[in-house]
Amino acid sequence: MPSKRKHPSTKQTAKTEQAGGPHASVGFKTEADAKTPPPEEEEEDFRVEPSCAVPRARNPIEPDYPGAYTMTSEDMIGTDSHLAYVSRWHRMREEERRGSVTFRVVTNDGSRPALVQLLGLKNVFVRQLPNMPRPYVVRLVFDRKHESVIMVKKLPSGEEVVMGGCCYRPFGEQGFAEIAFLAISHSEQVRGYGTRLMAHTKERAKALKLTHLLTCADNNAVAYFKKQGFSKIITLPPERWQGYIKDYEGIVLMECALNFKVDYLNIPPLLKAQKLCLLEKLREVSRSHIVYPGIDVKKMKGIRIEDIPGLRHVDLDKVPPPTAAHGTRSGVASAKPLTAAAAIARERDPVQLAALHKELQQILNQIKSHSSAWPFLEPVNPEETGAYNYYEIIKNPMDLRTIQERLDSGWYYVNRDIFLADLNRMVKNAIDYNGPGHYISELALSLQRFYSSKL
């Protein structure tokens, strides 16, 4: 009969940074023995090389507009350094390359180096998992049937300190391993070490020809294991694990199925290759890679939607119409929604457009005459108002004079929605710059209540 592990009867919980164990305990508290230097500065920008060669699009759509050009898939993605998970992976890989951080597989073979490292790992678990009985931690960490992946950091003095690790028991014939404890010292948390430690644990499991990782996670550790690819749905046949591990009150059994084609230590290059493959395929069916020249709308005095480069190939008759609950582009609810083409044609009707402009002019005159409108009649003058940083904070200024100019142009406001959007932007700018409760903000809100009742 396979041996069964007896778990402590005491209810166990664990402080978690994100990690866990057979009671999947994941812990992170203060590591008092080792003071580590601040992390080194990262490169400002870098790109990740894809894990494999990416096939190019066979028949990409080419630009058909003067001045338009195509972007490469690499340029569409841009630099990878702005992605947090990539930055952490890049930093960890560099630290391992320099030897300042190493991950080692350690078992209790009776040798002094192994015992010293396991003792350091035990101390981390005891500090980070204060609710886990010390004798239980000692028994599992030094058990010869268990092994541990430990994280060792080299200090500037040359001393090596165990800063975390994962203790687990492999069941080779059954094809899985049960994670007992996983913890990182508090001083090294939220820097990607927990994810890197799990990646090394997965690669070790692959080397042992294991197909699954199981763990009994407490409530504090469930979120961490989900991020690391674990699921509460157990696909491993019960006959392979029942009798080898034991559930207990207050835990959740979780599983991670390992894919032998995935290099868990280099996930970002794999994701980069997948992104590039997707973008290359999109080049054959869309124009997302084509960059069109800018449009000087004021100089052209408006432009028809179907004449905008990039939209010329859109069949407006096939664009789904808005629902009756949302109304139409002209702001008038309709029992039978208009198609996009019909709504545009309606907005271009000279008679209806003239009637709309007349109505908007009357509303604008009432707004400008309102007692709360005086701060918004003209664009903000930093010299007169003392708001010298106004245009540094407010990137899209709006005022009633600008709205009047747009209305006078005859082509800008083709429906009420655009007119209302400019008014709301004016109010939002006032609140964003002055803050809630300021008298200018209160005037803006008073004005908003007034024009909302008119529109």
N, C-alpha and C positions, 0 to 999 in steps of 0.2 A: 504494500500500500504506500502511496506517496506520503511524504511527511506533511503534516499540517502545521502552520505557524500559529502559535497562540499569541493573541494580542492582549495588551493590558486591558483590564476591565474598566480602568478609570477612563472617564470621558476625556478625550484629548482634543485640543484645538491648537492652532499654530498661528503665530503672527506671520503674515505672508507678504513678501514683496511680490512674489509670484513664483511659486514652485511648490512641489508637494511630494508625498511619499505614500507608503502602503497605507498610511493614514494620511495620505499624501499631505505630508506636512512640508510646508514651505516657510522658511523663516528668514527674517532679516532684522537684525538689531545692531547695536553698536559693537564694533570690533575694537576693543580697547587696546589690544596688544600691538596693533600695526597701524601706524600713521602713514598714509600714502600721499605722494605728491599730487598736486592738481593735474588734471588731464592735459595732455599737450594739445596745442591748437591744431585744428584740422585745416586741410587745404580748403581754399575758398570755393573752388569749383573743380569737379572731376567727373568723368564719365566712366561707367561700368562697361566692360567688354562683355558682349553676350556669350552665353555658355556654348554656343554652336554657331556655325555659319547660317545666316538668314537668307533664304531664297528670295530673290527680287520679284516684283510684280511682272507678270508676263506681258500684259497689255494695259499699262496704266493710261488713264485718261490724261490727255495733254491739254495745255492752256489753249484757248481759242479766242482770247481777248487781248488787244494791244497793251503791252506793258505788264501782263501777268506772267508769273513765273512759278516754278514748283519748288517745294521744300523737300528735303530728304527726310526719311522717317526718323533718322537720328536727330535732326534739327527740330522736328515736331515734338519729340520727347524732351529735348533740351538736356541740360546737365542733370546728373542724378544726385548731386550733393545736397539738393534742397529736400530730399526725402529722408525723413528721420531714421527709418529702418536701414536705409542704405548707408547713411553716415555712421551709424553704430556698427554695422557690419564691417565697413571699411576701416574704422578705427581699431576694432578687435583684431582684424586680420593683420594690420600693421603691428600691433602690439605682440601678436604671436610671432610674426616674422622677426621682430627685433629680439625676441626672447624675454621680454619684460613680463609676459604672461604665458604660462604653459598649462596644458591640460594633460593629465596622466591617468592611466588606468592602474589602480592599486588594489591588490588583494592581500590578505593576511597570510603571507608565506613564511612568517616567523623571522624574517630578516629585520635588522635594525632600521634601515631606511623606510621600509614599508610600515613598520609599527609607529615610527615617528610621524609619518604623514597621516596615518589613520588617526593617531592621537590628536593631531591638529584639526582634522576634519570633525572628529567627535566634539572638540571644543566649540567649533562653529555651530554645529547642530544644537548643542546644549544651550548656547547663548541665544540663538535665533529661534529655538523652539522651547521656550521655558515651560510649557505645559506638558511636554513629552517627558515621561519618567527617565531619569538619567540611566538607571541600570538597563532599561530597554534599549536606549540609544547605543550604549556601550556593547550590549550583546549582539545587536545587528551589525554594527560597523565592523566589529572584530570577528564576526562569524566567518569561517572559511568558505561557506557556501555563498557568501555575498561578495560583491566587488564594487568598487567606487571609482567614478570619474571625478578627480579632484582638480580644482583650479589653484594654481600656485603663482603668486606674484613675487617678482624679484624687486626688492627695495633698493634705493640708491646705494645703500651700504653693502649690497651684494647678498644680503640675507634673504632667504626664501621663506615666504609665509603662506600657509594655506588660507585662502580667502573664501572658499566655498566648495561645494561638490554635490554629487548625486550618488546615493547608495542604493543598490538594487540587487535583486537575486535573479540570476538567469535560470530558466528551466529549459535546457537545451532540447530534450526530447519532445517537450510540449511546444516548443517554438515561440516562447514568450518570456519576458522578464517582468518582474514586479518591482516598481520603484518604491523604495521605503522612505527615504528622506531626500529632499533637495533644498538647499539653502545657500544664500550668498550673504557675506558680511554686509552689515548696514552701510558701511562706508563705500561699498562698491555697487550699490543698487541703482536702478533707473539709468543704467549706462549700457545696457545690452548684454551684461554678463550672464544673466539668467537664461536668455535665449541662446546664447553661444554655448552655455553648458549643456542645455538640452540637445542642441545640434550635435555636440560631441557624443552625448549619450546615445543618440539615435544611430550615429555612425558606428559606434562600438557594438550596438545591438545587431546591425547589419553584418559586421565582421564575424559575429557569433552565429550567423545564419538564423537569427530570430526574426519573426514576421510581425510581432505585436509587442507593444508595451502596455502594461496594465498598472493602474494605481488606484488606491482608495483615497480619494481627495476629500479633505474637510472643506467646509464652506469657504474658508479663506483662500483655498488653493484652486477652487474650481475655475475661476476666471483666468488664472495663469495658464492652466492646462488647456483650456479652450483656445487660447492664443497660440499654443504650441502644437495645435492639431489634434488634441484629444477630444473625444466625444463620449457622451453618456450612453450612446447606442453601442452595445457590445456585439460585434460581428464574429468574434472568435468563438468557435463551437464550445458549448458549456463543458463537454467532456474533456476538453484540453486544459481547462483551468479550474473547474470546480474540484475541491478537495486539495488544491495546491495553495490557494489563497482563501482567506476567510473575511467575509464582510462583518462589520460591526456597526453599532448604532452611531448615527451622526456623520456618516461618510457617504460619498458617492463614488461608485465604481466607474472608472473612465478608461477608455482604450484609445490607443494610437496605432493604426495600421501602417506599417512601414512600406515604402515604395523603394525597391532596390535600384530603380533608375534615377532616383533623385539624390543629388549631392546636398545633404542638409547643411553642410558647412558653407555652401555657396548658392544660396537661394536667390539673391539679387541678380546675378548673371542669368539664371534660368528665367526669372520674370522679365528681364530685359529682352531676352530672345523672344519670349512669347509676345511681348508688346510690339516688337519690331515686325514679327510675322503677321500680326493682326493689322498693323498699319499698311504693310505691303499689300495685303489682300484688299484692304479698303481702297487702295489707289486704283483698283480695277473697276470699282462700282460707284465711287463717289469722287467729289472734287475737293475733299477736305484738305488735300495737299497743295492746292493751287492758291497762290496769294495774288489778289487783285490790287490794282493801283487805287489810291484813295480817291474820294469823291468830294469835290468842292460844291456842296449842296447850295450854299448861298449864291455862288457865282452862277450856278445853273438855274437858280430860282425854283428849286424843287426837282425831284426826279421820280418817275413812276417806279413802283416796286418791281415790275417785271423788267425794267431796264437796268436794275442794279446788277453789276457783274457778279456772277456767282448764283444769282437767282433767276437768270434768264432761262435756265433749263427746267425750272419748276413749273409744273402744270397746275395752275391755281384752281382749276376746276376739280382737281383731285385732292385738294387740301381739305381735310375734315372740317366741316363747319362747326362753329361754337354751339354749345347746347343752349336751349331756351333759358336755362337757369342762369347762364352767364351773359346772356344778351348777345348783341352783335357788335361789330367793330364801331358802329356809329353810336353805340350806347343805348339803342332802343331794343327792348326785348321783343322777341318774335316767336310765335307759336311754331313756325316752320323756319328754322335757322337758314340763313343765306350761306351759299358757298363763299369761299374766299374771293373768287373772281366776281361774284355778284355783289358782295359787300364793297369791294373796291370800286366797282362801276357806280354803285349808289353814292359813294363819297365824292365821286368826280362829277356828279350831276351838277351843272352850274346853278340851277335854281335852288337845289337843296343846300349847296355849299354857301350860296349867298345868304340864305335864310339862317344857316348855322352861324356865320360870321356876324350877322346882325344881332342875333341873340347873345353871342359871346361878348360882343362889344357893350351891350347893355349891362351884362353882369359885371364886366370889368370896370365900367364906369361906377357902378354901385360899390364895388370893392375899393376903388381908389378914393371914394368919398367917405368910406367908413372911418370912424374915429381911431381905429387901431392900425390904420394902414400907413401912417406917416413914416415909420422907419423903413418901409419897403418900397417907397415910390421910386427911388433911384438906386443904382448900383452902390455898393458899399465903398466909401472913400476912406482908405486907411488913414490919410493925413488929417481929415476932419474928425473922424470918430476915434482915433487913437488905436484902432484895431490893426496894428501894423502887420500882424501875422495872419490876417484873415484869409488871404488867398493861398497861404501855405497849408492851412487847415481845411478850408472849403475848396474842393477841386472843381465843383460844378455850381458856381454861383447862379442865383436867379433873383429877379426883382420885377416889379410891375412895369417898369419902363421897357425892359426887354420883352416881356410878354406882349405889351402893346405893339412893339416893333414887329414881332412875329405875327401878330394878328393882322397888322397893316400889310404885310408882305402878300397876303392872299393865298398862299400855298401851304403854310406851315400847319395850321390847325385844321385838319380835315375831319376831326371828330372831337367830341367832348373829352374823351379819355386823355388825349395829349394835352389839352388845355388844363385839365384837372391835375395831371401829373406835374406840370410846371409849377402850379400853385402849391402843391404839396411839397415839392422840392424846396421852394422858398421857405416854407414853414420849417421843414426839417433842418435846413441849413442854420436857421436862427437858433433852434434848440441845440443843435450839435455844437455850435460855437459858444453860445452864451451859457448853456447848461439849463436844466430844469429849474423852475422857480425864479429865474431872472425876469425882470420886467419886460425885456424885449421878447423873451420866450412866451410870456403870458399874453403879450399883444399878438404874437403870431398865432397862438392857439385860439384867441378870441376871433381873429380874422378867419381862421379855418372853419370855426363853427358857423360863421356868417355865410361864407361862400358855399359850404357844404349844403346848406339849406336851399341854395339857389340852383345847385347842380344836381 
